[in-house]
Amino acid sequence: MTITEQRTKPAKPSVRSQSLGVSGIRKIFERAQSIRDVIRLEIGEPDFQTPENIKEAARQAITSGRTKYTPGAGMIELRKAIADKLQSENKIHYEPIEIVVAAGATSALNLSMLAAIDPGEEVLIPNPGWATYAYAISIAGGVPIEYKLDRRRDYAFDKDYVNSLVTNKTRAILINSPNNPTGSIFTERDLYAIAELSLERGLTVISDEVYEKFLYDHAPGEVSPCIGSLPDMKERTIVVNSFSKTYAMTGWRVGYVASSAPLADAMAKVNTAANSCVSQISQIAALEALTGPQNSVKEMISVYKERRSVIVKRLNEINGFECPLPKGAFYAFPNITGTGLSSFDLAMKILETGHVATVPGSSFGSEGEGYVRLSYSNSTQNIEVAMDRISKLF
Ligand SMILES: Cc1ncc(COP(=O)(O)O)c(C=O)c1O
């Protein structure tokens, strides 16, 4: 190739990057940008503002010049506060050296895969499940293998079936409860079955708990049980969590991963190499989130609970929709097979004609076909208008 040809030729993206697909959510999101009065029910982030005490802690961090690098694993004060939270709420004892602060759960998942999975090893992921899991595994050179959740049994875990998917290359199983997109939660029985499978087959459990506080039929303040608290499971579990959803802090990019000291050390190395550290300002804000008043979290959850009733009631009144009451997260996941449309065509019709953005269930794996995800992190008023618009279409 001549120098002139080289000059005009753009740099080639890596094969690895090309293997990451464009998710259905992204397509809807891009189309929704160009519709003026669209109601955004496709979005997976809280519509609330970050609580004022957290913002104030960040302002003070800036004013006092706490704007520097921190250790790659995160500020020790924050890691201690996370260890305290895991002890008091999740009943697992961690030393701060077993905790790594990451840029949200997304980064925590990437660190987990890069530190715990070798190229060619398989990781079991839920179907339906969050599309990004497969990407994090692929980036690390691992192989995502989907396991179906049983939709007829409220997306329960079927141990015998998942056991049949385990090969000599399977290294880990990823779980997500409360689940995005279904809003279902694993029962204690499910968690014991997963723990048994992990012990019998030598699998690491990667537990994505970002929606742990989004539970609507539990006592206020109660969290979803953590698999790491079951007998012999702490050493086998990697807990992934984030400040994004609980404290309405998606843009601050702060989350964490709790595991064993050797894995945490490996993740800290990866984090240092890839990011140096999470912004100190965000870490100070996260420390305030954990140690400051928690009433705003309770208030947000009670608002989500009210919206859940509204959206589920209204969805069940629409011809062709059937919506169970989700137990957690902030998504409704109705079955839409009664409309005769595929989930992508339905989401497009609702967007183009009704100006309501939703996500086709097929974006969450083959088991999501026949469903659509609607987020209720939008005001009750907007949800009502969105439901009026969708009802008119069917
Ligand atoms: C199940 C699940 N895990 C992780 C994340 C990522 O959260 P974060 O903002 O902490 O990266 C999301 C965001 O939508 C999610 O739905």
The ligand as a Gaussian input file, in Angstrom:
#p B3LYP/6-31G(d) Opt

LIG

0 1
 C      -28.729000      -5.532000      35.747000
 C      -27.819000      -4.366000      35.603000
 N      -26.553000      -4.472000      36.041000
 C      -25.697000      -3.454000      35.928000
 C      -26.082000      -2.246000      35.376000
 C      -25.059000      -1.149000      35.242000
 O      -25.126000      -0.200000      36.218000
 P      -23.985000       0.898000      36.423000
 O      -24.595000       2.224000      36.093000
 O      -23.618000       0.796000      37.852000
 O      -22.847000       0.575000      35.534000
 C      -27.376000      -2.100000      34.892000
 C      -27.815000      -0.834000      34.253000
 O      -28.821000      -0.740000      33.622000
 C      -28.274000      -3.183000      35.027000
 O      -29.542000      -3.102000      34.609000

